[in-house]
Amino acid sequence: MQEIAIDPGVAAAVRDFKVPDSLGFGVVNAPVMYSAEWRDGHWHRGRLLPHGPIAIWPGARGLQYAETVFEGLKAYRVGQARPNLFRWRSNFQRLGDSARRLSMPAVPEWHFLGGIESVVRACAEHIPGRSGQSLYLRPFLFGSENGFLLRNSEAFRFMVIASPVESYASGAPTVAIERSDVRAVNGGIGAVKAAANYAAAFRASAAAGARGQPLTLWLDAESHSRIQELSGMNFFAVIDGALHTPELDGSVLPGITRDSLIVLARHLGYTVCELPMTIGALAQQIRTGQCTEIFACGTAAIVMPIAALVETDGTEYRPACCNDTSATLRQALLAIQECTAPDPFGWTHAVE
C-alpha cells in the first residue's frame, strides 16, 4: 500500500469537529476526505485532506457526461475500541465493475482501502456508538478532464467522503409501483452503481412522493411486469414461508446487502428463491395470503419493511404482516455488522 500524504490541516479539522445530537443520513459531513488522481496513464499518491469544496473544471466530463460511479459502505464502532468495516472487498469489486462498464480506470485496492481506512482512522473518535448508527463512507470516481469530445476522460479523480449517520429509514412506508418510467434496461448500466441511474429515478420518485409514497418499485423496460428493485434498494417478499427476490437479470444492481441477506437467511434455515417475479403474480399472492410480507434492503437502510405496494389510482396490495421476517433478518445482520454476534462468514474487517 502506498504511503498517504496528510494535509497539515487534518489534525485541526478532526480536533474541532463535534458530532451533533441529530445526525440524519448524509447530512453531517465528517471532517476529512481522501483524494487521489489518475493522469498520464497511472494513479498518483493519495492525500488525506480537511473536508471542503474541490476545484473542478465546468466542462469536466463527470459533470457534462455523467462519467461518475460510486459506492456506499459503513464503519461501525458499537461497544468496541476499534472501528470495523463490513464487506469492503465486495464494494471494491463492484466499484471496479462499475468503472469498467463506463470505460474508466479501475481504482487499485491500495487506493480504495487506503483511502477508506485513512478516513475511518481520522474519524474514529467521532463514529457514533449507538446501535444502528455508523460512519457512512462514500467512495466515488469521476472524470475530471475538461472538454466536450464524446470520449472517456484522460484524467480522473477518486475520492472518499464520509458522514456519521443514523439508520436511513424508520417505520414501514408504502411504495409506489412505477408503471410508466423506466430505471434501466438490459445491456445498459442498471447493474452497476453509476450516478446516472439515480438521476433517472428522481422524476418518478418525486411524483410518487407527491401522492404520499416516498419510494418507487421499478418494473422491467420491455413488459412493465417483472419486478426489478427500488431506486436504491433490492426487493424481497415472503411467499409460502420462503424468501423470494428478483433474479439479477442484467438491469438489477447486485446489492451487497441483498447478497448478505441471502447467505444469512440460508444459514438461518430459510429457503431463498432468486427467480423472475411479476407484479401481477405478487399482487395476487398478497390478496390470497400466500405473500405475507414484503421488504427492501440496502447499505443505508439495512432492511426496511414495506407496509403496502400502491398503484397510481390508489389501489393497495397490503400483506398481512409488516415487520416479522424482515425484523429478524435485520437484527441478525446488524449484529454481525456491529460485531455484537459471531461472524461465520468473515465479512467484518477491523481497522487497526
Summary of the structure (lengths in Angstrom):
residues: 352
radius of gyration: 20.6
end to end distance: 14.5
largest distance: 64.2
contacts: 1164
relative contact order: 0.14
helix: 27%
strand: 29%
